[in-house]
Amino acid sequence: MLEFYTNPQSRGTTVRWMLEEVGCPYEVVPLAYGPAMKAADYLAINPMGKVPAIVHEGPAGRQVVTECAAICAWLADAFPGAGLAPPPAERGSYYRWLFFAAGPVEATMMNGHLGVRLSPEQQAMAGYGSREAVVAALREAVPRGDGWIAGAAFSAADVYAGGMVDWGLAFGMLPEEPDFLAYRDRLTSRPAFQRAHALDLELQAAMEG
């Protein structure tokens, strides 16, 4: 049994997509913003009082995972039949870009969205440096042609990093350059992405109805 705690207007959309790529059955537990996310029973799962989170009851016992990148990495390992992670010895690029997206990319995009501007001295201290440096690195990471961000095969790194590219383009935090747009279009054309998007739209309508 896998429980998926989410809100359709949250980072849970990325985890929903990952779950659809994995193909494992899961139960959705929708949480509205406000008291529901701060209730004691949910804080026992995620003390941050935020979504997404997953709880899995399996042979290894009860596993609780929060943080989008961690959930994507855990799901890839927990369900190896989906083929969403390279063999352990070949995970250099996989880990590099998965956690680059979770760290520097998200931090610089969120700071930009909030209007935070770092001085040169602050950029030297910040893990992501500058927006320009992050965009340049992401520009080099984004695949061209038929490849994916961690190599020839689509992986959980594409789900998370690709989700950040989609988000960045949607909110004007990434430049609408051909390589970013082409990568986004390849990702959003995947059947699992489209299923996840449709399911989140249904959930949003149900929560608002």
C-alpha positions in Angstrom: 0.0 0.0 0.0 1.3 3.4 -1.0 -0.4 6.6 0.3 0.3 9.8 -1.6 -0.4 13.0 0.3 -0.8 15.9 -2.1 -2.5 19.1 -3.2 -3.0 19.5 -7.0 -1.5 23.1 -6.7 1.7 22.0 -5.1 5.0 20.3 -5.9 3.0 17.1 -5.5 2.3 17.3 -9.3 5.9 16.2 -9.9 5.5 13.2 -7.5 2.1 12.3 -9.2 4.0 12.2 -12.5 6.7 10.0 -11.0 4.1 7.6 -9.6 2.4 7.4 -13.0 5.8 6.6 -14.6 6.5 3.9 -12.0 3.1 2.4 -12.5 2.6 1.3 -9.0 -0.9 1.5 -7.4 -1.3 4.3 -4.9 -4.0 5.9 -2.8 -4.3 9.7 -3.0 -4.8 11.6 0.3 -5.7 15.2 -0.7 -4.9 17.9 1.8 -6.1 21.5 1.6 -3.8 24.3 2.5 -4.3 25.5 6.1 -5.3 23.4 9.1 -5.3 20.1 7.3 -1.6 20.3 6.6 -0.8 21.4 10.2 -3.0 18.7 11.9 -1.1 16.5 14.3 -1.7 13.3 12.3 -0.1 14.8 9.2 2.7 16.5 11.2 3.6 13.0 12.4 4.3 12.2 8.7 5.9 15.5 7.6 6.8 17.8 10.5 7.1 20.7 7.9 3.4 20.5 7.4 3.8 20.6 3.6 3.0 18.3 0.7 3.9 16.0 -1.0 4.7 13.0 1.1 4.4 9.3 0.6 3.9 6.4 3.1 4.6 2.9 1.9 3.9 -0.3 3.7 6.0 -3.1 2.2 8.5 -5.9 2.9 10.9 -3.4 4.4 8.3 -2.0 6.8 6.8 1.4 6.9 8.7 3.9 4.8 7.9 7.7 5.0 9.5 9.9 2.4 9.1 13.7 1.9 10.8 16.2 -0.4 10.2 15.8 -4.1 13.6 14.8 -5.2 14.0 12.3 -2.4 10.6 10.8 -3.3 11.5 10.5 -7.0 14.8 8.8 -6.1 13.2 6.5 -3.6 10.4 5.4 -6.0 13.0 4.7 -8.7 14.8 2.4 -6.3 11.7 0.8 -4.7 10.3 -0.1 -8.1 13.3 -1.1 -10.2 11.1 -2.8 -12.8 10.1 0.7 -14.1 13.8 1.3 -15.2 13.9 4.8 -13.9 17.4 4.8 -12.4 20.7 3.7 -13.9 22.7 0.9 -12.3 24.3 2.1 -9.1 27.8 2.3 -10.6 26.5 4.5 -13.4 24.6 7.1 -11.4 27.1 10.0 -11.6 25.1 12.2 -14.0 21.8 10.9 -12.5 22.6 12.1 -9.0 24.3 15.2 -10.3 21.4 16.6 -12.2 18.7 15.3 -9.9 20.1 17.2 -6.9 21.4 20.1 -8.9 17.7 20.7 -9.8 16.6 20.2 -6.2 19.3 22.6 -4.9 20.6 25.4 -7.1 17.8 25.4 -9.6 14.9 25.5 -7.2 16.7 28.0 -4.9 17.5 30.5 -7.6 14.1 30.2 -9.2 12.3 30.7 -6.0 14.5 33.6 -5.0 13.9 35.2 -8.4 10.1 34.7 -8.1 10.2 36.4 -4.6 12.3 39.2 -5.9 15.4 38.3 -3.9 18.5 39.8 -5.4 21.9 38.8 -4.1 24.9 41.1 -4.0 28.3 39.8 -5.5 29.4 39.1 -1.9 26.2 37.1 -1.1 26.5 35.2 -4.4 29.9 33.9 -3.2 28.2 32.5 -0.1 25.0 31.1 -1.8 25.2 27.5 -2.9 23.8 28.4 -6.3 25.9 31.5 -6.9 23.9 33.5 -9.4 20.9 33.0 -11.6 23.1 33.4 -14.7 25.4 30.6 -13.5 22.5 28.3 -12.8 20.8 28.9 -16.1 24.1 28.4 -18.0 24.7 25.1 -16.2 21.1 23.9 -16.8 21.5 24.9 -20.4 24.4 22.5 -20.7 22.6 19.7 -18.9 19.4 19.8 -21.0 19.6 17.0 -23.6 19.5 17.6 -27.3 18.0 15.1 -29.7 16.9 11.7 -28.4 18.9 11.6 -25.2 17.9 12.4 -21.6 19.5 14.4 -18.9 21.4 11.5 -17.3 22.2 9.6 -20.5 20.4 7.6 -23.2 17.5 6.5 -21.0 14.7 8.5 -19.4 15.0 8.5 -15.6 13.8 10.0 -12.4 16.3 12.8 -12.9 14.2 13.8 -16.0 11.0 13.8 -13.9 12.4 16.1 -11.3 14.8 18.3 -13.3 12.3 18.3 -16.2 9.5 19.3 -13.8 11.7 22.3 -12.8 12.2 23.3 -16.4 8.5 23.1 -17.1 7.8 25.2 -13.9 10.5 27.7 -14.8 9.2 28.2 -18.3 5.6 28.5 -17.1 6.4 31.2 -14.6 9.0 33.1 -16.7 11.9 32.0 -14.5 13.7 30.4 -17.4 14.3 31.9 -20.8 12.2 30.5 -23.6 15.2 29.1 -25.5 14.8 26.3 -28.1 16.6 23.6 -26.1 14.5 24.3 -22.9 11.3 24.4 -24.9 12.1 21.2 -26.9 13.0 19.3 -23.7 9.8 20.5 -22.0 7.7 19.4 -25.0 9.3 16.0 -25.0 8.5 15.6 -21.3 4.9 16.8 -21.4 4.1 14.6 -24.4 4.8 11.5 -22.3 1.7 9.5 -21.5 2.5 9.3 -17.8 2.8 13.1 -17.6 -0.5 13.6 -19.4 -2.2 11.1 -17.1 -0.8 12.8 -14.0 -1.9 16.2 -15.3 -5.4 15.0 -16.0 -5.7 13.4 -12.6 -4.5 16.5 -10.9 -7.1 18.6 -12.8 -9.8 16.2 -11.6 -8.6 16.4 -8.0 -8.5 20.2 -8.1 -12.0 20.3 -9.4 -13.2 17.9 -6.7 -11.5 19.9 -3.9 -13.0 23.1 -5.2 -16.4 21.7 -5.8 
